[in-house]
Amino acid sequence: RRCKEAGLSLIVDFHYSDFWADPAKQMSPKAWVTMDLTQKCSALYAFTTDALTQIAATGVDIWMVQVGNEINNGMCGETDASNVRKLLASGSKAVRDAATASGKDILVAVHYTNIDDMKKLDTLLTGLQVKEIDYDIVGLSFYPYWHGTMDDLKNAIIHIRDTYGKKVYVAENAYCYTSEDGDGSANSIKGTDDLAEGYSASVQGQANEVRDVCAAASEAGAEGIFYWE
């Protein structure tokens, strides 16, 4: 509701886990651990449909739904690519059915990271194409201290658009304005000056990095960018 009141579009990012999911963590929710793949697909469909129905009931328009978060290495406890595709198909169907029920269009997104390994990403996207998985748009995480240069980002966006005919957006980007400890927990990136080439750990360094990611995404024809706070 706050998004709608502020005039913002809403993206719903399902991690399908009890904690957040990323390339190193794709754990099944505890309630689904004992399920076989068929049962898990049904549970994922039901959970997704129920959540989107409840959100739509508030009068909020859902612009996009990510079926999974950074799913390069698996999703919801499944690491086999064919199993992940079946889960994606269930999630996509849930989004389509929720869209029909609400009378609104909702984009179905798949979200990947590690554009520094485009060979693997191509394999995954080709698998979605061959198996005719229903989705509209590809989200890419991009952090320059992990994933390369702005040119690497542009090349990845252009390659995916041209090869698979899908829209692309930057699903995650962030940069620090300080390398000081802010919470008593170890920082996820280390350094005191240039954590990524050309960008200092400063307010201006952060501003420069965000500006350059926005420019790279725009030049490559991406739909937009989300900042990961």
N, C-alpha and C positions, 0 to 999 in steps of 0.2 A: 504493500500500500504506500509506503514511504517513497519507493521508486516511482510509482505512478504520480504521486503528488508532486514530485520533483521533476516530472517530465522525462524520466529516464526509461530506457528500454530494459527489460529484465531477461537475463540469462540464468537458467537453472543448471547447475553443474553437479550431476550425480556422481559421487565417488563409489557408491555401492560397497561400503566398508564401514566398520565401526569407528575408524579413524580416517584421516585423510589418506588418499592413494597417490602414489607417485611411482616412477620407474622401479624403485627398490621395494615398494610396499604395495602389493595388490592383494591384501588379505580378504577372504570372504567374511561377511558379517557372521558373528558367532551363531546366530539363529539359522544360518544356511549351511553351516559347515558339513553337516551329515547328509545333505541333499545330494542326489545324483544330478547330472547336468540338466536333464529334462525338468526336474523339480526346481532347480535353481533358475532356469529360464522362466518358468511359470511364476516363481516368487518375484523375480526382477520385474516382470511385466506388471504384476499386481501392485507392487510397491510404487513403481513409476506412475502407473495410471492413477492410483489413489492420491499420491502427492500432487500431481498436476491438476487433478480434479479439485482438490482442496484449495490450491492456489487460485485456479480460475474462478472458484466460487466467491472469492473476495472481490471480483470485478477487475482484477489485474490482468492485463494482456501479457502473455509469455512470448517473448520474441524468439528465443532459441533455447534448446535443451542439449546439453552435452551428455551423451551416453557413455559415461566413464571419464576418468581423469588421468591423462598421461599414460595411455594403455599400451605403450610399446612392448612391454614385457609380460603383459597379461592383464586380467581384469577379474575382480571378484573371486580371487583364489584360483582362477584357471590360467594356466600358462601356455597351453596348446592353442595355436592360432585358430584352428578350426573350431575349437570350443568357444573362444572369444568371439568369433564371428556369429555363432549361434546366440550368444548373449546379446550381442549388438543388434541382431535381428529382432529379438524380443523387446529390447529397449526401444528400438525404432518404431516397431508396431504400436507400442504403448503410447509413444508421442503422437503418432498419426491418429490413433483412436481418440486420444484426449483432445487433439486439435479438432477433429470432426465433431466431437461432443460439445465443444465450446463454440464451434462455428468460427474459429480463428485459424489463421495459418501460423504454424510453429516450425521453425527450422530445426532439423536434426543435425547435430554436430558430432564428429568424432575428434578426439583430442590426443595429439601426440607431442612428443618432445624429442630431444637429441637429433636435431637436424644436422649435427656433425657426423651422423651415421645415416646418410641418405640411402645407402644400399639397403639397409634393413627396413627403413621407412618405405621405400619403394616396394619391397617384398610384401609388406603389410597392406599397403594401399592397392597393390595389384590383386591381392587375395580378396579384398572387398569388391573390387571390380569384377573379377571372374565369378564370384559367388553372388553377384548382383545384390549386395547389401544396400538397403535403402537409406541414403543419407544425402544431405545437401551441402555441407560445408566442413572444411578441415580446420581445426584449431591447432596452432603450433605454439609451444612454449619457447621463449627465447631469452636467455640470459648470457650476455657476452663473456662473462668469466667462465662459462661452461660450454657454450655452443658455437663459438666462432665470431666472425666479423659481421658487420652490417651487410656486406656484399653476400656473405653466406646466407643471411636471412632473405635477402631479395631473391637470390638464385633459387632458394627452396620454395618460396611463394610462387614464383613464376613457373618453376618446374611442375609443381602440383597442379596449378591452374591449367597449364598447357597439356599435361600428360593425362590427367584424369577428368578434366572438364568440371572441376568443382571450385566453388568459392573458397577463399582462405581468409583466416583472421589470426592475429596474434593473441592467443588465449592468455598468456602470462608474460609479463616483463616486469622487472624491478631492478632498482639500483640503490645502494646505500648512500646517505649523505654524511656518514661518519663511520669510522672503523672502531669506535669506542664500544665497550660493552654496555648494553642498555638494559639488560634484564637478569644478569647473573648466570645466564646460560651461554654456552659457547656459541659464537657466531657461526653461521653456516658457510661463510666465505671468509678468508683470511687476507690480511694485508693492511698496510697503513697509508699507502699513496695510491698507486694505480692498480686497482683490483682487476681491471680489464684495460688493455692498452688504450691510452688516451683519455681515460676517465678517472678522475681522482675521487677519493672517498670524501666528498664535500657536497655542500648544497649545489654549487655550480656544476660539479661533476655529475651529480644525479640529474640535474636539469638538462645537461648536454646529452646524456645517454638517452633519456626519455624522448627528447626532441629528435635525436638521430634515429631511434627505432620507429617513431611515428613517420618520419620522412621516408625511411627505407620501406616501410609497409605500404605507404601511399604510392611511392614510385613503382612498386612491384604489383600494384593492383589489388592489394588486400582490402577487405571490407572494413577493417578497423583494428583497434588494439584495446586490450584490457590490462590494467595495471594490477599486479598482485601485491596488495598491501601487507 
